[in-house]
Amino acid sequence: MSLGKTAVGIAVIAIIAGGTYYFVHQRPARAERTVPPVAPVSAPAEAPAPPLPSASVAASPPAVTPPAGGASAAPSKAAPVADPGLPLKGGEVLDFTADVAKVSNVATLELKTAEKRSVSGKNAWHLQAFAHTQNPLRMVFELDDQFDSYSDSSTMTSVQYEMHLSERGQKVDSVQHLTSTGRDVAPANAVQTHVLPGTRDPLGMMQYLRHVDWSKTPKVEGPVYDGHRLYDVIASLAGSGQSVTVPAGTFATDKVEIRVFDSGQEMKDAHFFVYFAKNDARTPVLLEAEMPFASARVALKSVK
């Protein structure tokens, strides 16, 4: 496999980690769909979004400009009001290694559940992802990406999404406050982005899918915002009880297929699968991507 194909292939790590920045921006540009701007009005904070709306109505928000200087607008660390929410484990760190085609350990991925805090009056989990290329590929394709998600603790809908990207010497810092009504005010140094009700970012979507009871709910769907565009995502059970062996061990899993739609058209050139362990934590142990030029395998190394 050529170096160029390997370089594009490892961008799947960033796709799975928390965004589609490199991969999407290598694709031919398409006409943007937009969500009509919502004029701010004097009203209470926006109501909680429904758990998961139909994917058929999703649309892309307008393009946004990252804040000057890349400064992050850190949400308040005030203790949130107690609520049951989803059973996430604060402090959990999942370490993965990525293989592309026949090239092993081309990149690492770390998924972290940091802490719960109050963000714009909502109880939210702070989720993080870190992706890095490894030598020898790193010598020609340096990638160091960080994603931060602040997702509603009960529905995993996105409240704030941050991208701090460094890819082949190009840096992008973006802090976006997501709203479906425009009734709340974005924090300082963050831009306000209009999305549809129920929108999740990739990290929030991962945690949401992790806690689906696939024996009772074989398919879920809804809008996912990757920091640039809003996509329609359908996740469905593709198999149950399949044994999967990764560096962290051997697990019985539920295999979940992820299908992505852009402007109503399925992205046929990328196909994703996530394997969730059938344990109490529903740990994601393997992520696979099938592309025209290569396949990628992101396997769990350890849980901290």
Secondary structure, 3 states (H helix, E strand, C coil): CCHHHHHHHHHHHHHHHCCCHHHHHCCCCCCCCCCCCCCCCCCCCCCCCCCCCCHHHCCCCCCCCCCHHHCCCCCCCCCCCCCCCCCCCCCCEEEEEEEECCEEEEEEEEEEEEEEEEECCEEEEEEEEEEEECCCHHHCCCEEEEEEEEEECCCCCEEEEEEEEEECCEEEEEEEEEECCCCCCCCCCCEEEECCCCCECHHHHHHHHHCCCCCCCCEEEEEEECCCCEEEEEEEEEEEEEEEEECCEEEEEEEEEEEEEECCEECCCCEEEEEEECCCCCCEEEEEEECCCCEEEEEEEEEC
